Amino acid sequence: MEDYTLLLEQLLQQERNLQFSTFTNQTAIRLGNAIVERAASMDKLIVVDIRKNGQVLFHAKMNDTGPNNDRWIARKINTANHFGHCSYYMHVLYKSWNTTIQDNAFVDPMEYAAEGGCFPVYIRNAGQVGTISVSGLSGEEDHEMIVSVLEPFLKAEQD
C-alpha cells in the first residue's frame, strides 16, 4: 500500500502558507487572469472560477471547455467547503484510506467530488472565505495550476 503521508503533509502546508491578508473583488480578477494566462502559456484549456462568500467574482472559460467543467467545479467547491480543505487533499486522503468520499462521508457523488482543482481562499487569522477552482486537466494538474500561480501571486502581494 502506498504511503501518502508526505503528500498529505505538503498539501496541508500549502493550505497554511497560501493565505491572503485581504481578498477583494479586484484580487480575484487579477488572480483569475494570472491563472488563465499561465494556462494559455502552457497550451492548456481550462475553466477558472473564483468565489468569495459564495459569490462568483471571476469565471472564465477557455475554448473547448463546457458545462461539464462547470459541474466539476461545483462538485469540487462543495467538497472544499464541506471539509475545509482543498479538494486535492480530500482526494489523496480518501485514496490513502483506500475508500471514496461517497463511501466514507456518505455524500451524493453528483454533488461532491474529491478530486484536485479547488483551493480554499483563506484570510490569515480569519479562516476560509472563498474558493479558487480550475477544471479541464487531471485533478493533480488542476491543483498544481492553482498553486503554481497562487504562490508567486501572494509573494508579490506581500512585497
C-alpha positions in Angstrom: 0.0 0.0 0.0 1.3 3.4 -1.0 2.2 5.9 1.8 0.6 9.2 1.2 1.8 10.8 4.5 4.3 13.2 2.9 1.9 14.3 0.1 -0.9 14.9 2.7 1.5 17.0 4.8 2.7 19.0 1.8 -0.9 19.8 0.9 -1.7 20.9 4.5 1.4 23.1 4.4 0.2 24.7 1.2 -3.1 25.5 2.9 -1.2 27.0 5.9 1.2 29.0 3.7 -1.0 30.2 0.9 -3.2 32.7 2.7 -4.3 36.2 2.0 -4.2 39.2 4.3 -7.2 40.7 2.4 -9.2 39.4 -0.5 -11.1 41.8 -2.7 -13.0 41.5 -5.9 -10.0 43.1 -7.7 -7.8 40.5 -6.1 -10.0 37.8 -7.6 -9.8 39.4 -11.1 -6.1 39.7 -11.0 -5.6 36.2 -9.7 -8.1 34.7 -12.2 -6.4 36.5 -15.1 -3.0 35.2 -13.9 -4.3 31.6 -13.9 -5.8 32.0 -17.4 -2.5 33.5 -18.7 -0.5 30.6 -17.2 -2.8 28.0 -18.8 -2.6 29.8 -22.2 1.2 29.9 -22.0 1.2 26.1 -21.4 -1.5 25.5 -24.2 -3.9 24.2 -21.6 -7.6 24.7 -21.9 -9.4 25.3 -18.5 -12.2 26.9 -16.7 -11.3 29.2 -13.8 -13.8 30.1 -11.1 -13.1 32.3 -8.0 -15.7 32.9 -5.3 -15.9 34.8 -2.1 -18.7 34.0 0.4 -20.4 32.0 -2.4 -20.5 35.0 -4.8 -18.8 34.4 -8.2 -16.1 37.1 -8.6 -14.3 35.6 -11.6 -15.3 33.0 -14.1 -13.5 32.4 -17.4 -13.9 29.6 -19.9 -11.2 28.9 -22.5 -12.1 27.3 -25.8 -13.2 23.6 -25.8 -14.5 23.8 -22.3 -18.1 23.5 -21.5 -20.9 22.8 -19.0 -19.3 19.6 -17.8 -16.3 21.7 -16.5 -18.7 23.9 -14.6 -20.3 20.8 -13.0 -16.9 19.5 -11.9 -16.1 22.9 -10.4 -19.4 22.9 -8.4 -18.7 19.4 -7.0 -15.1 20.3 -6.1 -16.3 23.6 -4.4 -18.9 21.6 -2.4 -16.1 19.3 -1.2 -13.7 22.1 -0.2 -16.4 24.0 1.6 -17.8 20.9 3.4 -14.4 19.6 4.6 -12.5 22.9 4.9 -9.6 21.5 2.9 -8.6 21.7 -0.8 -10.3 19.1 -2.9 -7.0 17.5 -3.8 -6.2 17.0 -0.1 -9.5 15.2 0.2 -8.8 13.1 -2.9 -5.4 12.0 -1.5 -6.8 11.4 2.0 -9.5 9.1 0.7 -7.0 7.3 -1.6 -4.8 6.8 1.5 -7.7 5.2 3.3 -8.5 3.1 0.2 -12.1 4.4 0.1 -14.1 7.1 -1.6 -15.7 10.3 -0.4 -19.1 8.7 -1.2 -18.5 5.6 0.8 -16.8 7.3 3.7 -18.6 10.6 4.0 -22.0 9.4 2.7 -22.3 12.4 0.3 -24.0 12.4 -3.1 -21.5 11.8 -5.9 -23.5 14.2 -8.1 -22.9 17.0 -5.6 -19.3 16.2 -4.3 -16.1 15.3 -5.9 -12.9 14.5 -4.0 -10.6 15.5 -7.0 -8.0 18.1 -7.3 -8.9 21.6 -8.5 -10.5 23.6 -5.7 -8.3 25.5 -3.3 -9.9 27.4 -0.4 -9.3 31.2 -0.1 -8.0 31.7 3.4 -7.7 35.0 5.1 -4.8 34.8 7.6 -6.1 34.6 11.2 -9.8 34.6 10.0 -10.3 31.3 8.0 -11.9 30.4 4.7 -13.8 33.0 2.8 -14.0 31.5 -0.7 -12.6 29.2 -3.3 -10.3 29.2 -6.3 -11.2 26.4 -8.8 -9.8 25.1 -12.0 -11.3 22.4 -14.3 -10.1 20.9 -17.6 -6.9 19.0 -16.7 -6.3 16.0 -14.4 -7.2 16.7 -10.8 -3.5 16.9 -9.8 -2.8 19.3 -12.7 -5.8 21.4 -11.8 -4.5 21.7 -8.3 -1.0 22.5 -9.5 -2.3 25.2 -11.9 -3.8 27.0 -8.9 -0.9 26.6 -6.6 1.8 27.4 -9.2 0.1 30.8 -9.7 -1.0 31.4 -6.1 2.5 31.1 -4.6 4.1 33.9 -6.6 0.9 35.9 -6.6 0.8 36.0 -2.8 4.6 36.7 -2.6 4.1 39.7 -4.9 1.2 40.9 -2.8 3.4 40.9 0.3 6.3 42.8 -1.3 
